[in-house]
Amino acid sequence: MEGRSGQLKRLNQQSSRGTASCCLDVDDSGKSVPVANYSSGSVVSLPVPSCIRRVP
C-alpha cells in the first residue's frame, strides 16, 4: 500500500496457469499463494518472491 493514500501498488504479476481464477490466499509462511482456477479446474501454488514478502 502506498503511504497515506492507502492505494495498492502492483509489485508483481504471474500467470495462474489456468482460466477464471476465483480463489487465492497467502499461505501461513508467506512464501506462496495457492490459486484455484474455476473454468480450467486447476490449482497452482505460486511462489512469492523474497523481495516483496511482508515482514512481520
C-alpha positions as CSV (number, residue, x, y, z in Angstrom):
1,M,0.0,0.0,0.0
2,E,1.1,3.5,-0.8
3,G,1.8,5.6,2.3
4,R,-1.0,7.9,3.2
5,S,-3.2,7.3,0.2
6,G,-3.7,3.6,1.1
7,Q,-3.8,2.8,-2.7
8,L,-2.5,-0.6,-3.7
9,K,0.7,-0.8,-5.8
10,R,1.4,-3.7,-8.1
11,L,4.6,-5.4,-7.0
12,N,4.5,-8.4,-9.3
13,Q,2.3,-10.3,-11.8
14,Q,2.3,-14.0,-12.5
15,S,0.1,-16.3,-14.6
16,S,-2.3,-18.5,-12.7
17,R,-1.7,-21.1,-15.5
18,G,-5.4,-21.5,-15.9
19,T,-8.6,-19.6,-16.6
20,A,-11.0,-17.7,-14.4
21,S,-9.0,-17.5,-11.2
22,C,-11.6,-17.5,-8.4
23,C,-9.9,-18.1,-5.1
24,L,-6.4,-17.3,-3.7
25,D,-4.7,-16.9,-0.4
26,V,-1.3,-16.4,1.0
27,D,0.0,-19.4,2.9
28,D,1.0,-19.1,6.6
29,S,4.7,-18.9,5.7
30,G,4.1,-16.0,3.3
31,K,6.1,-17.8,0.7
32,S,3.4,-19.0,-1.7
33,V,0.0,-18.2,-3.0
34,P,-2.3,-21.1,-3.9
35,V,-4.7,-20.2,-6.7
36,A,-7.9,-22.1,-7.8
37,N,-8.9,-21.6,-11.4
38,Y,-12.7,-22.0,-12.0
39,S,-13.0,-22.7,-15.7
40,S,-10.0,-24.8,-16.2
41,G,-10.5,-26.7,-12.9
42,S,-6.8,-26.4,-12.0
43,V,-5.0,-25.3,-8.9
44,V,-1.5,-23.9,-8.7
45,S,0.8,-22.7,-5.9
46,L,2.8,-19.6,-7.0
47,P,5.9,-18.5,-5.2
48,V,6.1,-15.1,-3.5
49,P,9.5,-13.5,-4.4
50,S,11.5,-12.7,-1.3
51,C,11.9,-9.1,-2.3
52,I,8.1,-8.5,-1.8
53,R,7.3,-10.7,1.2
54,R,5.7,-8.9,4.0
55,V,7.9,-8.5,7.1
56,P,6.0,-9.2,10.3
